[in-house]
């Protein structure tokens, strides 16, 4: 797993500042997601993979759940009411936090209007297989 520092090493200082200023912050206690005003518009109708949304939250949450070893999925409902999910591919550790992104597919932005989403995390293994059987 690449670290945030390794990823940022390939970027300019302006690009790094833009990402840090636009991060969605997940509160570890309430699980509420703070969305910066600059990120409230997700993109242009029917964009395909043109936007990424960045999230950060403490690495350890709840009953000692380590998000750096979890599968993180973003479940969403687009403006037409169509439901889908995105499996996060880039969870990285930044000190005591994890950082990850959501690349918005065409299905997310296909229609003009409100997009609802939740961030879910879980471990793979015996319990996950049993729950999906």
Secondary structure, 3 states (H helix, E strand, C coil): CCCHHHHHCCCCHHHHHHHHHCCEEECCCCCCEECCHHHCCCCCCCCCCCCEEEEEEECEECCCEEHHHCEEEEEEECCCCCEEEEECCCCEEECCEEEEEEECCHHHHCCCCCCEEEEEEECCCHHHHHHHC
